[in-house]
Every structure is written in C-alpha cells, then in structure tokens.
Amino acid sequence: MAQGVKRMIEYRCTDCDKSEILAGIVPMKACPQCGFLMEAVEE
C-alpha cells in the first residue's frame, strides 16, 4: 500500500448491529447508538 493512503475499515456493533466505515484504525471505537465497543470487520 502506498505511503499516506489510509484503508477504509468497517466497524460493527454486535449489540445493536450499527455499522460505520472509517479511514484508519480506531483501537476502541464506541458505538454512537448504544455505547458498547464496536469491532473491526475484516473482509
């Protein structure tokens, strides 16, 4: 991967099934809907 290019990563809450796509890695992303931690989804 070229330097300076960020990967898009999907984060999904297993409790309420909300998902977000963010550029880069967020170690502990809290769900905006329920507050539980979201998990990174690898394709």
C-alpha positions in Angstrom: 0.0 0.0 0.0 1.4 3.4 -0.9 2.6 5.7 1.9 -0.1 8.2 3.0 -3.0 6.1 1.7 -5.4 5.0 4.5 -7.5 1.9 4.4 -11.2 2.1 5.0 -12.3 -0.1 7.8 -15.8 -1.1 8.8 -16.7 -1.1 12.4 -19.8 -3.0 13.6 -21.6 -3.1 17.0 -22.5 -6.7 17.8 -25.1 -5.5 20.3 -27.3 -3.2 18.2 -25.9 -4.0 14.7 -25.0 -0.4 13.9 -22.0 0.0 11.5 -19.6 2.8 10.4 -16.8 3.0 7.9 -13.8 5.0 8.9 -10.4 5.7 7.4 -7.7 4.1 9.6 -7.7 2.1 12.7 -9.5 3.2 15.9 -8.4 1.0 18.8 -11.5 1.4 20.9 -14.4 2.8 18.9 -17.6 3.3 21.0 -21.0 2.7 19.3 -22.8 6.1 18.9 -26.1 4.4 19.3 -25.7 2.2 22.4 -22.2 3.0 23.8 -20.7 -0.5 23.6 -17.4 -1.1 21.8 -17.5 -1.8 18.1 -15.5 -4.5 16.4 -13.5 -4.0 13.2 -14.8 -6.2 10.4 -12.3 -7.7 8.0 -13.4 -8.6 4.5 
